[in-house]
Amino acid sequence: MVWHFRFGYGAFTLLAFRLLWGLVGGAALVLGAAVAWLVRVPPKIVAGIMAFGAGVLISSTTSTAACGT
């Protein structure tokens, strides 16, 4: 689905939608940092989370390059 809003209520809705998801992503980052600061996380768990994140990043980059969006 392509989002093309220029004027009126639709543009505000899209802006609010993007701001909301930006806040959710930022809150997840802060929450993860707080957990890592307060709780001793084993290195194998950290390695698994980082490997998953690297896989997601590579997958999204590949699909973006393939689809052109």
Secondary structure as GFF3:
##gff-version 3
##sequence-region A 1 69
A	DSSP	alpha_helix	9	38	.	.	.	ID=ss1
A	DSSP	alpha_helix	43	67	.	.	.	ID=ss2
###
